[in-house]
Amino acid sequence: MKLEYTFKSALKALLTHKSRSALTILGIVIGITAIMMIMSMGSGAENLILGELGSFGSELIAVMPGREPTGPTDFAEMMFSDSLKERDVEALKKKSNVPGLRDISPEVLVPGSVSYMGETFKPMIIGWNVEMLAELMDLYPEKGNLFDDNDIRTKASVAVIGSKVKEELFGAQDAVNKKIKIKNRNFRVVGVFEKRGIVSFLNVDESVLIPYTTAITYLRGTDYYSQLNIIATSPEVIDETVLDIERTLREMHGITDPEKDDFYVTTQEAMLEQIGTIIGILTMFLSAVVAISLIVGGIGIMNIMLVSVTERTREIGLRKALGATEGNILKQFLIESVMLTATGGAIGIAFGAGLSFLVSVALSKFAGLNWSFSFPLTAAIMGLGVSAFVGLIFGLYPAKKASQKSPIEALRYE
């Protein structure tokens, strides 16, 4: 029997029971669709995160308080660590200690809300050097100005606010030179950012930026910083600058054993590598979990194929009586199984790509994320191959059982 005729016979048999064939491949369709979406969304998330981090520039170095986190408890410790203080900032500023440092800005996170004339809004309040932030993000006010080094030095009560904050508190009014209240302290609005959405994980529209000296003195009431942001003189001196920062902070903290550091230093390159690895592992793990549905779908196909073998016993007997060999019968039922799963894989790839594209558009349009659609070609090829392999494996037993039927007994079957 020619292979072409075997394919035609298999296709005809599947089309005879269209509804059953469609329901049979449903598990495969769902599994491949889920894998495609996970791989596509994982790739999109990685591109977004790496793009956002990359926008800061390769010269950025971050110094975080506490031990380098290896688990959830370490992250909690980092949030409440008081290891980075003003004396550390002053030591790092000295050229003799860190020659490769061009600029440094402590960061202070302030929980709470802002209010104006009875209107209240809960933004992200950050104490920072806003000029350094503007340089990193290419972020400047639409109206008004940024506060400067003099405002930081004098601990001035000034603020630059995002467009959403301005809209919620002031409506159509001009916000510049108006006074907002943060924790019962008045702050003069000196600038309003243009509408930018999320830039490098900072929702600019919902942010209030104030001098870090003001934040730590009057709002936090503490003497430690949430983070230190450092800009190196060039990408070429990053490694050397990191070593100088670590050496200086260890001297300031009286640490002789690096294993006992109460801070950790990270660079853009290191962060990009770590995040890429984490997202890759998470994507593969989720894909492996979802792949279980392919096994369930394969079992369903095996079950249906066994039912099909029973229903077509007389057909099998007639084919054998007309000269079909066990190999011919085996090939036909195997091809039917592979065609079912491969069709399910193709439909799953199309559905997965389509849904991923719709989700990407929704995230870009409604969530304000710079999310790009990514078609995971590797996942598509792998999905099609795996689905066909599943059909081959789970179709083997029913096909073998069909091929071994006795033609005389099969013709007698009622």
C-alpha positions in Angstrom: 0.0 0.0 0.0 1.5 3.3 -1.0 2.1 5.9 1.7 0.0 8.5 -0.2 -3.0 6.2 -0.1 -2.3 5.5 3.6 -2.4 9.3 4.3 -5.7 9.6 2.3 -7.3 6.7 4.2 -6.2 8.2 7.6 -7.5 11.6 6.7 -10.8 10.2 5.5 -11.2 8.2 8.7 -10.6 11.3 10.8 -13.0 13.5 8.7 -15.8 10.8 9.1 -16.0 11.7 12.8 -15.2 15.5 12.8 -16.7 16.3 16.2 -14.9 13.4 17.9 -11.6 14.4 16.2 -12.0 18.0 17.3 -12.7 17.1 20.9 -9.9 14.6 20.9 -7.3 17.3 20.0 -8.7 19.8 22.4 -6.2 18.8 25.1 -3.3 19.2 22.7 -4.6 22.6 21.5 -4.9 23.9 25.1 -1.4 22.7 26.1 0.3 24.1 23.0 -1.6 27.4 23.3 -0.5 27.7 27.0 3.1 27.0 26.2 3.1 29.5 23.4 1.6 32.2 25.6 4.0 31.5 28.4 7.1 31.6 26.1 5.8 34.7 24.3 4.9 36.6 27.5 8.1 35.5 29.1 10.1 36.9 26.2 8.0 40.1 26.2 8.6 40.5 29.9 12.3 39.9 29.5 12.6 42.5 26.7 10.6 45.0 28.7 12.7 44.6 31.9 16.0 44.5 30.1 15.0 47.5 28.0 13.9 49.5 31.1 17.1 48.6 33.0 19.2 49.3 29.9 17.7 52.8 29.6 19.6 53.8 32.8 22.9 53.4 31.1 25.8 51.1 31.6 27.6 53.5 34.0 25.0 53.1 36.8 26.0 51.3 39.9 23.5 50.6 42.7 24.5 50.0 46.4 21.8 48.3 48.4 21.6 47.9 52.2 21.8 44.5 53.8 23.1 41.2 52.5 22.7 40.2 48.9 19.3 38.5 48.8 19.2 34.8 48.2 15.6 34.3 49.4 12.4 36.1 50.6 13.8 36.6 54.1 16.9 38.4 52.7 14.6 40.8 50.8 12.7 41.6 54.0 16.0 42.2 55.8 17.1 44.6 52.9 14.0 46.7 53.3 14.7 47.4 57.0 18.5 47.5 56.9 20.1 50.7 58.2 23.6 50.1 56.9 23.9 53.0 54.4 24.2 56.4 56.0 25.4 59.9 55.2 29.0 59.2 56.4 29.1 56.5 53.7 28.0 58.9 51.1 30.7 61.4 52.1 33.4 58.7 52.1 32.4 57.6 48.6 32.4 61.1 47.3 36.1 61.5 48.0 38.1 61.0 44.8 40.9 59.4 46.8 38.5 56.6 47.8 36.5 56.1 44.5 38.3 57.8 41.6 35.8 56.4 39.1 32.8 58.0 40.7 31.2 60.8 38.7 28.0 61.4 40.7 26.1 59.9 43.6 22.5 60.2 44.8 21.0 58.5 47.9 17.5 57.3 47.5 14.8 57.5 50.2 11.4 55.9 49.9 8.7 57.7 51.8 5.3 55.9 52.5 2.3 58.1 52.6 0.0 60.3 50.7 -0.1 64.0 49.4 -3.0 66.4 49.8 -4.0 69.9 48.5 -7.2 71.8 49.5 -9.0 68.7 50.6 -7.9 66.5 47.7 -5.8 63.5 48.6 -3.7 61.1 46.4 -1.3 58.3 47.3 1.7 58.5 44.9 5.2 57.1 45.1 7.1 59.6 47.2 10.9 59.4 46.6 13.7 61.5 48.0 16.4 61.8 45.3 18.7 64.0 43.4 16.2 64.9 40.7 18.9 66.3 38.3 20.7 63.0 38.3 17.4 61.2 37.8 16.6 63.5 34.8 20.0 62.7 33.3 19.5 59.0 33.7 15.9 58.9 32.3 16.0 61.9 30.0 13.1 63.2 32.2 12.4 66.9 32.5 9.4 69.0 33.6 6.7 70.1 31.2 6.1 73.1 33.4 8.4 74.6 36.0 11.9 73.4 36.9 13.8 70.7 38.7 15.1 71.4 42.2 18.9 71.8 42.4 21.9 71.0 44.6 21.2 74.1 46.7 17.8 72.8 47.5 19.3 69.5 48.5 22.0 71.2 50.6 19.5 73.4 52.4 16.9 70.6 52.8 14.3 72.7 51.0 10.6 71.7 51.0 10.2 71.5 47.3 8.7 68.9 45.0 8.4 67.9 41.4 5.2 66.0 40.7 3.9 63.7 38.0 1.0 64.5 35.6 -1.4 62.1 37.4 -0.6 63.7 40.8 -1.2 67.1 39.3 -4.5 66.0 37.7 -5.8 64.4 40.9 -4.9 67.3 43.2 -5.2 70.4 41.0 -7.4 69.5 38.1 -7.2 72.1 35.4 -5.3 74.6 37.7 -1.6 75.3 37.4 0.3 73.4 40.1 3.6 75.3 39.9 4.3 77.3 43.1 1.3 75.8 44.8 1.9 74.0 48.2 1.0 70.4 48.7 1.1 68.6 52.1 3.1 65.5 52.8 2.9 64.2 56.4 1.8 67.6 57.7 4.6 69.4 56.0 4.1 71.8 53.2 6.1 71.4 49.9 6.1 73.9 47.1 5.6 72.4 43.7 8.5 73.6 41.5 7.8 71.5 38.5 5.4 69.1 36.8 6.6 66.2 34.6 5.0 65.6 31.3 2.9 62.5 30.9 5.4 59.6 30.5 3.8 56.5 32.1 6.3 53.9 33.4 9.9 54.7 32.8 12.5 52.2 34.1 10.0 50.8 36.7 9.2 54.3 37.9 5.6 55.4 37.3 6.5 59.0 36.6 2.9 60.1 36.3 2.2 59.0 39.9 5.4 60.1 41.5 6.4 62.9 43.8 10.1 63.6 43.9 11.7 65.7 46.7 15.3 66.3 47.9 16.6 63.2 49.7 18.0 65.4 52.5 14.4 66.7 53.1 12.9 63.3 53.0 15.3 61.7 55.4 15.3 64.6 57.9 11.6 65.7 58.0 9.6 62.8 56.6 11.4 59.6 57.5 13.0 60.7 60.7 15.8 58.2 60.2 19.5 58.5 59.4 19.8 55.8 56.7 19.1 55.5 53.0 17.1 53.0 51.0 19.7 52.8 48.3 22.7 54.7 46.8 22.8 55.3 43.1 26.2 56.0 41.6 27.3 57.0 38.1 30.8 56.0 37.0 32.9 58.2 34.8 32.8 55.6 32.0 31.7 52.0 31.4 35.4 51.0 31.2 36.0 51.7 34.9 32.9 49.9 36.2 34.7 46.9 37.7 37.4 49.0 39.3 34.8 51.4 40.7 32.8 48.5 42.2 35.9 47.3 44.0 36.7 50.8 45.3 33.1 51.1 46.6 33.3 47.8 48.4 36.7 48.5 49.9 35.5 52.0 51.1 32.3 50.7 52.7 34.0 47.8 54.4 36.5 50.3 55.9 33.6 52.5 57.1 31.7 49.6 58.6 34.7 47.8 60.1 34.2 44.7 58.0 37.2 42.5 57.3 35.4 39.4 56.0 33.5 40.0 52.7 31.1 37.2 53.7 29.8 39.5 56.5 29.1 42.5 54.2 26.0 44.5 55.3 25.6 45.9 51.8 25.9 44.7 48.2 26.8 46.4 45.0 25.2 45.6 41.7 25.8 46.9 38.2 23.5 47.2 35.2 25.3 44.3 33.4 25.0 42.0 36.5 21.3 42.9 36.9 20.6 42.2 33.2 22.2 38.8 33.4 20.5 37.9 36.7 17.0 39.0 35.5 17.5 37.2 32.1 18.5 34.0 33.9 15.6 34.2 36.4 13.0 34.9 33.7 14.4 32.1 31.5 14.2 29.6 34.3 10.7 30.6 35.4 9.5 30.4 31.8 10.9 26.9 31.3 9.4 25.8 34.7 6.0 27.1 33.8 6.2 25.5 30.3 7.2 22.2 31.9 4.2 22.4 34.2 1.8 23.2 31.4 3.3 20.4 29.3 1.6 18.0 31.6 -1.6 18.8 29.7 0.0 17.4 26.6 0.3 14.0 28.4 -3.3 14.2 29.4 -4.2 15.0 25.8 -2.1 12.1 24.6 -3.9 9.7 26.9 -7.2 11.1 25.6 -6.0 10.4 22.0 -4.9 6.8 22.9 -8.4 6.2 24.5 -10.2 7.5 21.4 -7.9 5.5 19.1 -8.7 2.3 21.0 -12.4 3.1 20.6 -11.8 3.7 16.9 -10.0 0.3 16.6 -13.0 -1.4 18.2 -15.5 0.4 16.0 -13.5 -0.4 12.8 -12.8 -4.1 13.5 -14.7 -5.2 10.4 -12.9 -2.6 8.3 -9.6 -3.9 9.5 -10.6 -7.5 8.8 -11.7 -6.5 5.3 -8.5 -4.7 4.5 -6.5 -7.6 5.7 -8.6 -10.0 3.6 -7.8 -7.8 0.6 -4.1 -8.1 1.2 -3.2 -5.3 3.7 -0.3 -6.3 5.9 0.1 -5.7 9.6 2.5 -2.9 8.7 -0.1 -1.2 6.5 -2.7 -1.2 9.3 -0.1 -0.1 11.9 1.0 2.8 9.6 -2.5 4.0 9.0 -3.5 4.1 12.7 -0.2 5.8 13.6 -0.6 8.4 10.9 -4.2 9.1 12.2 -2.8 9.6 15.7 0.0 11.9 14.5 -2.3 13.8 12.2 -4.6 14.5 15.2 -1.9 15.8 17.5 0.0 17.7 14.8 -3.3 19.4 13.8 -3.8 20.2 17.5 -0.3 21.6 17.7 -0.8 23.8 14.7 -4.1 25.2 16.0 -2.5 25.7 19.4 0.4 27.7 17.9 -2.0 29.9 16.0 -4.2 30.5 19.1 -1.2 31.0 21.4 0.4 33.6 19.0 -2.9 35.4 18.5 -3.8 35.6 22.2 -0.2 36.7 23.1 -0.5 39.4 20.5 -3.8 40.6 22.0 -2.4 40.6 25.5 0.7 42.6 24.3 -1.6 45.2 22.7 -3.7 45.4 25.8 -0.7 45.8 28.1 0.7 48.5 25.9 -2.6 50.4 25.5 -4.2 50.1 28.9 -1.3 49.5 31.3 1.1 52.0 29.7 3.9 49.4 29.4 6.3 49.4 26.5 5.4 45.8 25.8 6.5 44.3 22.5 4.9 41.2 21.0 7.4 38.4 20.5 6.7 35.2 18.5 8.6 32.4 20.0 9.7 30.5 16.9 11.6 27.9 19.0 8.4 27.2 21.0 6.4 26.9 17.9 8.8 24.4 16.3 9.1 22.5 19.6 5.3 22.5 20.1 4.7 21.1 16.7 7.4 18.4 17.1 6.3 17.5 20.7 2.6 17.2 19.7 3.5 14.9 16.8 5.8 12.9 19.1 2.9 12.6 21.6 0.7 11.3 18.8 3.3 8.8 17.8 3.9 7.5 21.4 0.3 7.3 22.5 -0.9 6.1 19.1 1.5 3.2 19.0 -0.5 0.8 21.3 -3.9 1.3 19.6 -2.1 0.9 16.2 -0.3 -2.2 17.3 -3.5 -3.7 18.6 -5.3 -2.9 15.3 -2.6 -4.5 13.2 -2.6 -7.7 15.2 -6.3 -8.5 14.7 -7.1 -11.7 13.0 -8.9 -11.0 9.6 -11.3 -14.0 10.1 -12.3 -12.9 13.6 -12.5 -9.3 12.5 -14.9 -10.1 9.7 -17.1 -12.1 12.1 -17.2 -9.1 14.5 -20.7 -7.6 15.0 
